[in-house]
Amino acid sequence: MDWRDADSYAPLLDADRSLFAWEWLRRDANYRAAAVRARSTHSGPTPPCASAEEFGLLGFEPAHLGVPDARPVWRSDHHPYVLWAEAGGVNTSSDLFDPDRLRGLVRLVAGHGCDHLLLSDGLRSIRIDGPAGTFSGGPACLRYRIEGLAAAEAPLLTLRRFLALCGSGRFSRSLHRRGAQARRWILMLRASDALAAGATQREIAATLLSRSAAEPLWRSRESSIRSQAQRLVRAARNMTDGGYRCFLR
């Protein structure tokens, strides 16, 4: 991705926070190497495996896939916005969940005795887990498990998003709001990509913050831009060192 091309990062403006985490993870050299090794030892869809779980995922997602093409499936202990559901509610035809009705949005990962259902259009996502066979056994009436006080907030939001999606067939704009700091997060990604490409702090400042940074003596004349560039680079390096996991909480 060309860090100078703002348009190539534009889809991230409407992406869920968890997809910002993915954008950082897929840039991780250790992850990229592990994903390549996994592809060389497995044929077909990659099953859940310990090496993928070390990176917070249930299975490897190809690192070359960015938003909106990627469909990362995060571990629930890393990503609290996962709702637990079981088949076995009151079985009425009007109240059954049929994954086939949302076929274009469905990704199902099975493992460790569970079904892990991801519903995503590449920008917004909903995660529901359940016992093996919950989502692969045909239409079912679901029962949901939500516990605690503070701990209930994340899965409750997921339930509201899920009900809205099932009711309209579309992701709710009001329940999947654009991140207030999305533009700042994108700048951090671009700064990280710039550093990886060998760009100087001055080049980063001139491209991402102010054209005046390209002028001679910019360090003395544009001290505020210089400070902004320094903060941006520090933030990008922090994310590269694992700080991106904050997007999963």
N, C-alpha and C positions, 0 to 999 in steps of 0.2 A: 504494500500500500504506500503510495506516495504521500509523505507527510505534508507536502506543500499544497496538495489538492483537497480543499475543504469539502468538496462535493462527495468524495469517496467516504467521508466520515458522517455524512448527513443522516443516514438511516438511524444512527445511534441516538438522535434527538428524541425519538419516540420509543426507544427500547427500554425494557424492564431493567432494573438494577442488576439482576442476575446475569444479564447478557453483557453488561459492562465488565463483570467479573470474568466472563468467558473471554472477552477481548484481551484482557491482561494475561489470562492463563495461556491462551494460544500463542502468545509471544514468548512464553517461558521456554528457554532452550532445553531445560531438563524435560519439560512436558513434551516438546516436539520430538525429542529423541526417543522417549518412551513410547509415544504414539506410533512412531515409525517401526520400532521393534515389535509392537503388538500386531501391526498389520502384516509383518513378515512371518509371524508365527501362527496366525489365525486366518482361516478362510471364512467368508461370509460375514454376517453381522458380528461385531465384537461383543462377547458376553461380559457381564460384570466380572471384574477381576481385581485382585489386590493392588496391582500396580496402578490401575486407574483410580482406585479408591484413595491412594496416597495423595492424589491431587484434588480430592473432594468430589470426584465423579463416580458414577456407577459403571461407566464404560467409556472407552476412549472415543472422543469426537475428533474427526480429522482437523488438524491445526490450520489447514489452509482455508477452512470454512469460517467466514466472519458473519456478522449480522448483515442481512436477515436470513442467511442460508443455514447457519449452524443450529443444532438442536441439542445442546448439552443437557444431560440429566444429572443433577447434583445429588449428593448424599443428603439425607434429611437431617443428619446431625450437623451439617455445614449450612444448610439452607432451611430455616424454620418455617418457610411458607409452603409447607407440605401438609395436606389434609389426609387423614386416615379414614378409609371407608371400607365397609363390608357389605356384601350382598346378603339380603335376608330381611329387608323391610317388607311392609305390606305390599303384596304383589298385585298392583292394579296396572292395567295397560297404559293408563294416562300418566303414570308416575315412574316409568322405567327409563333407565339411562342406557341408551344404545350407542356405543362408540362408533358404529358405522355411520351414524347421522353426522358425525364430525370427522369423517374419514380423512379429509385433507389436512386436519390439524393434529392427528393422533400419532404419537410414538410410544410404543409399549416395550418396556424392558423387564424381563423376568429374571429373578435371581434371589437366592437366600430365602426361598419360600414365600416371596412376595411378588406382586405385580406393581410396577412403577409406571404410572401413566402420565405422560407429558402431553398437554394440549397447547400447541403453539403455532402462531402464524409467522414466527421469526422475529417478531418485535415484542409481542406480549405472550406470556406463558402462564399456565396453571398446572400444578403438580398434585396428583392424588396417588396415594399408595394404598394397597390392600392385600389381603391374603392371596396366595397363588390362585389364579382362575377367576378373580373378581371381575376383571375387565375383558378376559378372553373367552368367557363362557357364554357369550350372548347377552341380550338385554337383561338388566337386573335392577331391582329397587335397592337403593343404597341406604345404609345407615352410617352416620358420621360420628367420629369420636373426637371430641374437643374437650380438653381438660384445663383446669387451673384458672388463674385470673390473668396476670400479664402474659402467661404462656398461651392463652387462648386467642390473643389478638391476631397473630399471624395466620393460623389456620382458619379463623373465622373470616378474615378478609378473603382467603382463598375460596372458602365456601360461597361467599357472596359473589365472587367473580365467576365461579363455576355455575351457579344457578342462573346468573345473568346470561352467560354464554349458551347454556342449554335452552333458555327461554327465547332468545332472539337469534341464535346461530352466529352471533358476532361478539367480539370482545367489547366490554363496556368501556367507553372513553372515560367516564367519571370514576371508574374503579381502577383503571390503569392509567393514571395520570403521568404526564411527562415529568421527569425529575427536575426539580427547581434548579439544580446545579449541573444539568446535563451538558451545557456548553462548556463549563469549566472542566468537567470530566473528559470531554472530547479534547480540549486543549492539552490536558495531561497526557492522553494517549498520543497525540501528535508530537508532543515534546519528546516522549519516550522513543517514538519511531525516528524522530530527527536525530537523537543521540545515537541510536543504533546505526543510522546512516552516516554518522561522522560529522554531523552539523555542529557548528560552534554555537555558543550561547548567543552571540550577536546575531547569527543567522536565524536562530529560533525567535529571538525578540523581534527582528525585523519582519518576519513572516507571520508570526502569531499574535504579536502585540501592537507594534507601531512601526510604520515604514521609516520613521525618523531614526530608528536604531541603525539603519544602514548608512547614516551620514557619518563623516569623520568626527572624532571627539565625542561620540555618542555617550560614552561612559560618564563624562563630566556634565554634558548638557542635558542628558535624559536619565538622571539618577533614579527617578521613579520607575521608568521602564526597565532599567537595569535590575532594580530590586524585584520587580514583578517577574522578570525572567528567571532570576535566581530562585524565587519561591516556586515557580512553575517547574523548574528542573528538579528541585528537591522533592516536590510532591510526586513527580513522575518516577523518580528513583525509589521513593518509599513504596509506591504501588508495585514496582518491579520486584521489590524485595518481599512481596507477600501481602502488602497492605491492601491489595485489591479484594481480599476476602471480606472487607467491610461491606462490600456491595451485596453480599449474601445475607446480611442480617437486617 
